[in-house]
Amino acid sequence: MTVIGAGTMGRGIAQVAAMGGYDVYLVDVEEKILRNAVEGIQKNLQKGVELGKVSPEQQKASLERIKTTTDRKLAASLADFVIEAVPEIIALKIEVFQDLDRICPPHAILATNTSGLSITEIAASTRRPEKVIGMHFFNPVYLMKLIEIVRGMETSAETFAVSKEVAARMGKEVVEVNESPGFVTSRINALIGNEAFYMLQEGVASAEDIDKAIKLGLNHPMGPLELGDLVGLDARLRVLEHLHATLGEKYRPCPLLVKYVKAGRLGRKTGRGVYDYTNK
């Protein structure tokens, strides 16, 4: 398996793939990003050992199955299955898939970890649309059990069946989704997160109390503003902009969210979002 993109999602996907027994090539454009990814995977596995959820033998074997490289051609030319986890920018994803289509063996399946972009559009940029599929993982990948498996217009039954088996070996549950903007979870999540920003903008309650109300009143594990900071407010904004363009006015991004992104307050990854993480 080859994973393209070693950010938060890519490194998580590489980890669960290796734990499922796959030999994994993790690819990114900079060695520094790859080193940080491996360090993150090592920490996650060590925590799993400390909690008794991962055996020392499984930890060692999983780490040995992961290789890293900045050479996409080297990694993809060996792949049976590729999962792309680059930022949610359709032009970037299409560029990556066109490149993979040229490099990968003819039998290789190409999956995208998009949370809401068109699988059909991405697949149409390749010569193997029947082998292109969506696999939407959730953050943190090593803890969250769900994968949304999304069919494009041309996705074959065989590609779906193989992708479902891959997910099972990773220890995941799946839901089958016919392509629609935002799939299932992103449509619901975008509405909740956007409404939380509108309430914050209107002064309905503080950020802390909005999140507390949703956690204690609706039994969500995280509040919507906390979750936005975790996934990245820029990523949240891109999803909303896509849903607004494809599904209409109810997904118009809150002006306060737009302002946060313009200010560079993107969440945990920049140290500040709705909350301040600089001293944590």
Buried (B, 14 or more C-beta within 10 A) or exposed (E): BBBBBBBBBBBBBBBBBBBBEBBBBBBBEEEEBBEBBBEBBBEBBEEBBEEEEBEEEBBEEBBEBBBBBBEBBBBBBBBBBBBBBBBBEBEEBBEBBBBBBEBBEEEBBBBBBBBBBBBBBBBBBBEBBBBBBBBBBBBBBBEBEBBBBBBBBBBBEEBBEBBBEBBEEBEBEBEEBEBEBBBBBBBEBBBBBBBBBBBBEEEEBEBEEBBBBBBEEEEBEEBBBBBBBBBBBBBBBBBBBBBBEBBEEEBEBBEBBBEBBEEEBBBBBBBBBBBEEEEE
